[in-house]
Amino acid sequence: MSVATPVDSKPSLEPLLVPLSEAARLLGVKIYSVRRLARRGVLPRRVIGNRWLIPYAALKTFAAGKVRS
């Protein structure tokens, strides 16, 4: 019996969550700007301990201009 493999079987190399510093670097803004966007709910955040993490997919959507600030 053979098992069918999906057409796109390569694992994604994109991170699921990124820290504020990386999010700021990716967007080309300061950390406090990312923190302000997360506080206002423009960017979703996950808090683990005292670290704020931003979903990478949300950053891509925001950078593409598909989210209102």
NORBELLIN-V873474 format. One record per pair of residues at least 12 apart in sequence whose ideal C-beta (glycine too) atoms are under 8 Angstrom apart, sorted by the first residue. I is the first residue (numbers start at 1). J is the second residue. D is the distance in Angstrom with one decimal. If there is no record, write none. Layout:
# NORBELLIN-V873474
[[I:J:D] [I:J:D]]
This chain:
# NORBELLIN-V873474
[[14:56:5.3] [14:57:7.9] [15:56:5.1] [16:55:6.7] [16:56:6.2] [17:46:6.0] [17:53:3.9] [17:54:6.7] [17:55:5.9] [17:56:6.8] [18:53:6.5] [18:54:5.6] [18:56:5.6] [18:59:6.9] [19:51:6.2] [19:52:7.3] [19:53:6.0] [19:54:7.8] [20:34:5.1] [20:35:6.0] [20:38:7.8] [20:52:5.3] [20:53:7.9] [20:54:6.9] [23:43:7.6] [23:54:4.4] [23:59:5.7] [26:59:5.8] [26:63:7.3] [27:59:6.6] [27:62:7.3] [27:63:6.1] [34:54:6.8] [35:52:6.9] [37:62:7.6] [37:69:6.6] [38:52:6.2] [38:54:6.6] [40:69:7.9] [42:62:7.2] [42:67:6.3] [42:68:7.6] [42:69:5.1] [43:58:5.5] [43:59:7.2] [43:62:6.0] [43:67:7.8] [44:58:5.3]]
